[in-house]
Amino acid sequence: MKRSLGALIAFSAISVGAQAADLPSHKSSPPPYLIAPPPLWTGFYVGANLGGGVPNRGAGGVIGGGQLGYNYQFSRLFVAGLETDIQGSSMSGVHWFGTVRGRLGTTVINPTLLVYGTGGFAYGGSGGAGAGWTAGGGVEWAFAPKWSAKVEYLYVRLSQNEDFGPRRHGDQGFNVVRAGLNYRFDPYAFLSPPNAF
């Protein structure tokens, strides 16, 4: 009898242990290591800029204004965009000017750093308005989810052959260096993947 009771107790202990081994564990698995997604440059932006300009003839001066644009990041490394800006100027012969430009850049150095070339249509003058072209390049740094800062160089050439107003100073070319601050927003953000900016 004692032997039967001992065997029964041993069998029960083995059975309970085997059943406990089959129960699901309540330990949580360690959280996966997440890498933040690279920033997405796609979307609209608006900003302001300030800098200086030096014409081919006459005195240089301060320039400042605003810009509005749209970028589209069509791969992990490349961004294309369109930007328009309007500037006031204290340069001699050019009291105001604006541009409408395409931009093509790369984030190959760092996902938050956009290095780009730009070029397109330019207009402006002192009294009337001449038209012409512009080309240049810059670097833009996304330092926060919706904010970026840029430094940009442009050469602008306005020709009186495409004059919108009275002839003033003939052809005028000038160099511009400016720094700017952009705020990015995307009215279609709900179409973007989560955590993208």
KAFEN-V162827 format. One record per backbone hydrogen bond with DSSP energy under -0.5 kcal/mol. CO is the residue of the C=O (numbers start at 1). NH is the residue of the N-H. Records with the same first field share a line. If there is no record, write none. Layout:
CO = NH ; NH
This chain:
1 = 5
2 = 6
3 = 7
4 = 8
5 = 9
6 = 10
7 = 11
8 = 12
9 = 13
10 = 14
11 = 15
12 = 16
13 = 17
14 = 18
15 = 19
16 = 20
17 = 21
18 = 22
19 = 22 ; 23
20 = 23
32 = 34
34 = 36
39 = 41
43 = 71
44 = 185
45 = 69
46 = 183
47 = 67
48 = 181
49 = 65
50 = 179
51 = 63
52 = 177
53 = 61
54 = 175
59 = 92
61 = 53
62 = 90
63 = 51
64 = 88
65 = 49
66 = 86
67 = 47
68 = 84
69 = 45
70 = 82
71 = 43
72 = 74 ; 80
77 = 107
78 = 74 ; 75
79 = 105
80 = 72
81 = 103
82 = 70
83 = 101
84 = 68
85 = 99
86 = 66
87 = 97
88 = 64
91 = 94
94 = 91
95 = 89
96 = 125
97 = 87
98 = 123
99 = 85
100 = 121
101 = 83
102 = 119
103 = 81
104 = 117
105 = 79
106 = 115
110 = 113
112 = 114 ; 142
113 = 110 ; 115
114 = 116 ; 140
115 = 106
116 = 138
117 = 104
118 = 136
119 = 102
120 = 134
121 = 100
122 = 132
123 = 98
124 = 130
125 = 95 ; 96
129 = 164 ; 165
130 = 124
131 = 159
132 = 122
133 = 157
134 = 120
135 = 155
136 = 118
137 = 153
138 = 116
139 = 151
140 = 114
141 = 143 ; 149
146 = 184
147 = 144
148 = 182
149 = 141
150 = 180
151 = 139
152 = 178
153 = 137
154 = 156 ; 176
155 = 135
156 = 174
157 = 133 ; 159
158 = 172
159 = 131 ; 162
160 = 163
172 = 158
173 = 56
174 = 156
175 = 54
176 = 154
177 = 52
178 = 152
179 = 50
180 = 150
181 = 48
182 = 148 ; 184
183 = 46
185 = 44
186 = 189
188 = 191
189 = 192
193 = 196
